[in-house]
Amino acid sequence: MSNELPQNNYSELLRQIITEIKSTRVTLAQRINSGMMTMYWNIGKRLSTEKLEKGYGAGVVK
């Protein structure tokens, strides 16, 4: 019994593996970007709230 795949089966297997790797990379990039957007939104929201509560910048515009 041989462990070798016929060339056409090997090519198809390799193509499927490459497709899965590329698909996973895209999915991960989307999740990372979404997470980063949420993080920056939350940071901005906290900074804005803190600024309003402390009255920072109130003396600049009169």
N, C-alpha and C positions, 0 to 999 in steps of 0.2 A: 504494500500500500504506500503510495507516494504522498508527501505533504505538499507537493507543488500544485498550484492552481493553473489551469490553462490560461494562456496570455489574455484572452478576452475577458475571462472572469476576474483576473487580477486587475486589469485596467478598470473594469466597472467598480470593483471594490475600492480601488484607490480614488476614483472619481467621487464615490459616495462619501468616503472619509473626508476628502478635501471640501466637499460641499457642506458637510456637517461642521467642520472647523470654521469655515467662513460664516456660516449662519450663526454659530455660537458667538463668534467675535462681534457680529453686528448686534445681537441681542444684549451682550454684555456692555457694549458701548452705549446703547440706548438706556440701559438701567443705570449705568454710572452717570451719564449726563442728567438723567431725571433726578437722581439722588443729589447731585451737585446743585442743580437748580433749586431744589427744595431747601438744601442747606443755606444757600446764599439768600433765598427769600426769607427764611427764618432769622438769619443774622440781621438782615436789613430791617425786618419788622421789629426785632428787639432793640436795635440801635435807635430806630425812629421813636419807639415808645419811650425809651429811656430819655431821649432828647426832649420830648414833650413834657414828661413828668418833671424833669429837672429845670426846664425852662431855658435850656441852652440856646443861645442865639437870640433871645428875646430882646436884648439890649442893642443888637445891631440894627434892627429895623424899628424905627419909632415913628 
